[in-house]
Amino acid sequence: MTQQSTALLTPHITDSVHAVDRLIPISTGAPTIERTARPRPAAVRILVVESDPNSAKSLVQRLHRHGYQAESVATGAKALQAHHNCDLILLDLELPDLDGLEICRSIRAVCDTPIIVVTARDTELDRVLGLQAGSDDYLAKPYGFPELMARIEAVMRRARPQRLPAQVIVRGMLRIDAGTREVCLGGRRIELTRKEFDLLHLLASQPDKVISRRQLMIQVWDDAWSRPGRTLDTHVSSLRNKLGSSRWIVTVRGVGFRLGHP
């Protein structure tokens, strides 16, 4: 990795994390969630393959802060030795000993551990080659840390599909049943489209959190590439109309949305 790309990466990640930390609101009137208790899943183990020590240290620290187990290696040879003990790999292509694409191919040849390429190579051809080499996603530097978190969640969700028990979320007069995919408001059933339900359920399942527009696109539409825009806004507007109040879905300008409580 060049010194220029390193200089771009670290400040950008730091600023994005602090911005998100400041915007998490304090909840009033938290919803109740009726579900069968289950053990907390073990933390995802992430291997960071990054030759720059400062970038690697910063990234590992932030992953730890967000509940992941993480360690880093600085060479392709060490990555080939360590990848058996992780659940996901963040792979830089600019390594001192081996080309990152060859590392990706070698790992993919022996296991299906999810790989996200994180690199300064950002042309269309680079992305195509990275995906053809076996990576599950491709993220160009510099990037925002919240986007990396959303991509990790999306990749792990595909790699480890979870079938949760039927769950009911109640917030005031609003009742959301994930098992039957029904939404009732004051005892009256609200007819929602599939994406409208997924969007409302995602917001309701994380009521204390502002969910970014990018993360909503990734988790509801499984789209990590399109710019969040008309599609998301149209569905939010439709939900507000069907629920009878714009206060059910609160816009946090410049960030995303959170569930409200009229």
C-alpha positions as CSV (number, residue, x, y, z in Angstrom):
1,M,0.0,0.0,0.0
2,T,1.3,3.5,-0.8
3,Q,1.9,6.2,1.8
4,Q,-0.8,8.3,0.1
5,S,-3.5,5.7,0.4
6,T,-2.6,5.1,4.0
7,A,-2.9,8.8,4.8
8,L,-6.3,8.9,3.2
9,L,-7.6,5.8,4.9
10,T,-7.0,6.4,8.6
11,P,-8.5,9.9,9.1
12,H,-11.6,8.9,7.0
13,I,-12.4,5.9,9.2
14,T,-11.8,7.8,12.4
15,D,-14.2,10.7,11.5
16,S,-16.9,8.3,10.3
17,V,-16.9,6.3,13.5
18,H,-17.1,9.4,15.8
19,A,-19.9,10.8,13.7
20,V,-22.0,7.7,14.1
21,D,-21.2,7.5,17.9
22,R,-22.5,11.0,18.3
23,L,-25.8,10.4,16.5
24,I,-27.1,7.5,18.4
25,P,-30.2,8.8,20.2
26,I,-31.4,8.1,23.7
27,S,-34.5,6.0,23.5
28,T,-37.7,6.9,25.2
29,G,-40.5,4.4,25.3
30,A,-38.5,1.4,24.1
31,P,-40.6,-1.3,22.4
32,T,-41.2,-4.7,23.9
33,I,-39.9,-7.8,22.0
34,E,-41.6,-11.1,22.6
35,R,-39.4,-14.0,21.7
36,T,-37.8,-17.1,22.9
37,A,-34.5,-16.4,24.8
38,R,-31.5,-17.8,23.0
39,P,-27.7,-17.8,23.8
40,R,-25.8,-14.8,22.5
41,P,-23.9,-15.9,19.4
42,A,-20.1,-16.0,19.5
43,A,-18.3,-13.0,18.1
44,V,-17.3,-13.2,14.5
45,R,-13.6,-13.7,14.1
46,I,-12.1,-11.4,11.5
47,L,-8.6,-11.7,9.9
48,V,-7.3,-8.3,8.7
49,V,-4.6,-8.8,6.0
50,E,-3.0,-5.4,5.8
51,S,0.7,-4.5,5.3
52,D,0.5,-1.0,6.8
53,P,0.9,-1.4,10.6
54,N,-0.9,1.8,11.5
55,S,-3.9,1.1,9.3
56,A,-4.1,-2.5,10.6
57,K,-3.9,-1.5,14.2
58,S,-6.6,1.2,13.8
59,L,-8.9,-1.2,12.0
60,V,-8.5,-4.0,14.5
61,Q,-9.2,-1.6,17.4
62,R,-12.4,-0.4,15.8
63,L,-13.6,-3.9,15.0
64,H,-13.0,-4.8,18.7
65,R,-15.1,-1.8,19.7
66,H,-17.9,-3.1,17.6
67,G,-17.9,-6.5,19.2
68,Y,-15.8,-8.5,16.7
69,Q,-12.7,-10.6,17.5
70,A,-10.0,-9.4,15.2
71,E,-6.3,-9.9,14.5
72,S,-4.0,-8.8,11.7
73,V,-1.2,-10.2,9.5
74,A,1.0,-8.2,7.3
75,T,1.9,-10.7,4.5
76,G,0.2,-13.1,2.1
77,A,2.2,-16.0,3.5
78,K,0.9,-15.4,7.0
79,A,-2.6,-15.0,5.7
80,L,-2.5,-18.4,4.1
81,Q,-1.4,-19.8,7.5
82,A,-4.0,-18.0,9.6
83,H,-7.1,-18.0,7.5
84,H,-8.3,-21.4,8.9
85,N,-9.1,-19.8,12.3
86,C,-11.3,-17.0,11.2
87,D,-14.9,-16.4,10.0
88,L,-14.2,-13.6,7.6
89,I,-11.2,-12.1,5.9
90,L,-10.6,-8.4,5.1
91,L,-8.0,-8.6,2.4
92,D,-5.8,-5.8,1.0
93,L,-4.4,-6.6,-2.4
94,E,-1.2,-4.6,-2.0
95,L,1.0,-7.1,0.0
96,P,4.8,-7.2,0.2
97,D,5.3,-10.8,-0.8
98,L,2.3,-12.1,-2.8
99,D,-0.4,-10.6,-4.9
100,G,-3.7,-10.3,-3.1
101,L,-5.6,-11.8,-5.9
102,E,-3.5,-15.0,-5.7
103,I,-4.1,-15.1,-1.9
104,C,-7.9,-14.8,-2.6
105,R,-7.8,-17.6,-5.2
106,S,-5.7,-19.9,-2.9
107,I,-8.0,-19.4,0.1
108,R,-11.1,-19.9,-2.1
109,A,-9.7,-23.1,-3.5
110,V,-9.7,-24.8,-0.1
111,C,-12.5,-23.2,1.9
112,D,-15.6,-20.9,1.6
113,T,-14.6,-18.4,4.3
114,P,-16.1,-15.0,3.3
115,I,-13.6,-12.6,1.8
116,I,-14.0,-8.8,1.5
117,V,-11.3,-7.2,-0.6
118,V,-10.4,-3.8,1.0
119,T,-7.9,-2.0,-1.3
120,A,-6.8,1.2,-3.0
121,R,-7.3,-0.5,-6.4
122,D,-10.6,1.1,-7.4
123,T,-11.1,0.7,-11.2
124,E,-13.9,-1.4,-12.6
125,L,-11.4,-4.0,-13.9
126,D,-9.9,-4.3,-10.4
127,R,-13.3,-5.0,-9.0
128,V,-14.2,-7.5,-11.6
129,L,-10.9,-9.3,-11.1
130,G,-11.3,-9.3,-7.3
131,L,-14.8,-10.8,-7.5
132,Q,-13.7,-13.4,-10.1
133,A,-10.8,-14.4,-7.8
134,G,-13.4,-15.5,-5.3
135,S,-14.1,-12.5,-3.0
136,D,-17.6,-12.0,-1.7
137,D,-17.4,-8.2,-1.8
138,Y,-15.1,-5.4,-2.8
139,L,-14.5,-2.1,-1.1
140,A,-12.2,0.6,-2.3
141,K,-10.1,2.9,-0.1
142,P,-10.7,5.4,1.3
143,Y,-14.0,4.2,2.8
144,G,-16.3,5.0,5.6
145,F,-16.2,2.6,8.6
146,P,-20.0,2.4,8.9
147,E,-20.1,1.2,5.3
148,L,-17.5,-1.5,6.1
149,M,-19.6,-2.6,9.0
150,A,-22.7,-2.8,6.8
151,R,-20.8,-4.9,4.3
152,I,-19.5,-7.2,6.9
153,E,-23.0,-7.7,8.3
154,A,-24.4,-8.3,4.8
155,V,-21.7,-10.9,3.8
156,M,-22.0,-12.7,7.1
157,R,-25.8,-12.8,6.8
158,R,-25.4,-14.5,3.5
159,A,-22.7,-16.9,4.8
160,R,-24.6,-17.7,8.0
161,P,-28.3,-17.4,7.3
162,Q,-30.1,-17.3,10.6
163,R,-33.6,-18.6,11.1
164,L,-34.9,-16.8,14.1
165,P,-37.9,-17.9,16.1
166,A,-41.2,-16.1,15.5
167,Q,-40.9,-12.7,17.0
168,V,-43.4,-10.0,17.8
169,I,-42.3,-6.4,18.3
170,V,-44.8,-4.0,20.1
171,R,-44.3,-0.3,20.1
172,G,-47.3,1.5,21.5
173,M,-50.2,0.7,19.2
174,L,-47.9,-0.8,16.6
175,R,-47.5,-4.6,16.5
176,I,-45.1,-6.3,14.1
177,D,-45.2,-10.1,13.8
178,A,-42.1,-11.4,12.0
179,G,-43.5,-15.0,12.0
180,T,-46.7,-14.2,10.1
181,R,-45.3,-11.0,8.5
182,E,-48.3,-9.0,9.8
183,V,-48.4,-5.5,11.0
184,C,-51.3,-4.2,13.1
185,L,-51.9,-0.6,14.3
186,G,-54.5,-0.2,17.1
187,G,-55.8,-3.7,16.3
188,R,-56.3,-2.9,12.6
189,R,-54.2,-4.8,10.1
190,I,-52.0,-2.8,7.8
191,E,-51.3,-4.2,4.4
192,L,-47.6,-3.8,3.5
193,T,-45.5,-4.9,0.5
194,R,-42.6,-7.3,1.2
195,K,-40.0,-4.5,1.1
196,E,-42.2,-2.2,3.2
197,F,-42.4,-4.9,5.9
198,D,-38.7,-5.6,5.8
199,L,-37.9,-1.9,6.1
200,L,-40.3,-1.4,9.0
201,H,-39.2,-4.6,10.8
202,L,-35.5,-3.6,10.5
203,L,-36.1,-0.2,12.0
204,A,-38.3,-1.7,14.8
205,S,-35.8,-4.4,15.6
206,Q,-33.1,-1.7,16.3
207,P,-35.3,1.1,17.9
208,D,-32.4,2.8,19.7
209,K,-30.3,3.2,16.6
210,V,-30.2,5.5,13.6
211,I,-29.8,3.2,10.6
212,S,-27.9,4.7,7.7
213,R,-29.5,4.9,4.3
214,R,-26.6,2.8,2.9
215,Q,-27.2,0.1,5.5
216,L,-30.9,0.0,4.8
217,M,-30.2,-0.5,1.1
218,I,-27.8,-3.3,1.9
219,Q,-30.0,-5.1,4.4
220,V,-33.4,-4.6,2.8
221,W,-32.6,-4.6,-0.9
222,D,-29.2,-6.5,-0.7
223,D,-27.8,-3.7,-2.8
224,A,-24.3,-2.5,-1.8
225,W,-23.6,-0.6,-5.0
226,S,-26.5,1.7,-5.8
227,R,-26.7,5.2,-4.3
228,P,-29.5,5.3,-1.7
229,G,-32.2,7.6,-3.1
230,R,-35.6,7.5,-4.7
231,T,-36.3,3.8,-4.0
232,L,-35.7,4.2,-0.2
233,D,-37.5,7.5,0.0
234,T,-40.5,6.1,-1.8
235,H,-40.9,3.2,0.5
236,V,-40.5,5.4,3.6
237,S,-43.1,7.8,2.3
238,S,-45.5,4.9,1.6
239,L,-45.0,3.4,5.1
240,R,-45.7,6.8,6.7
241,N,-48.9,7.1,4.7
242,K,-50.1,3.6,5.6
243,L,-49.3,4.1,9.3
244,G,-51.1,7.4,9.3
245,S,-48.3,9.5,10.7
246,S,-44.8,10.7,9.5
247,R,-43.6,10.4,13.1
248,W,-43.5,6.6,13.0
249,I,-40.3,6.9,10.9
250,V,-38.0,9.7,11.9
251,T,-35.6,11.2,9.4
252,V,-32.1,12.0,10.8
253,R,-30.8,14.4,8.2
254,G,-27.6,13.3,6.4
255,V,-27.6,9.9,8.1
256,G,-30.7,7.8,7.8
257,F,-33.8,6.8,9.7
258,R,-35.0,5.5,13.1
259,L,-38.3,4.2,14.4
260,G,-40.4,6.9,16.1
261,H,-43.3,6.7,18.6
262,P,-46.2,9.1,18.0
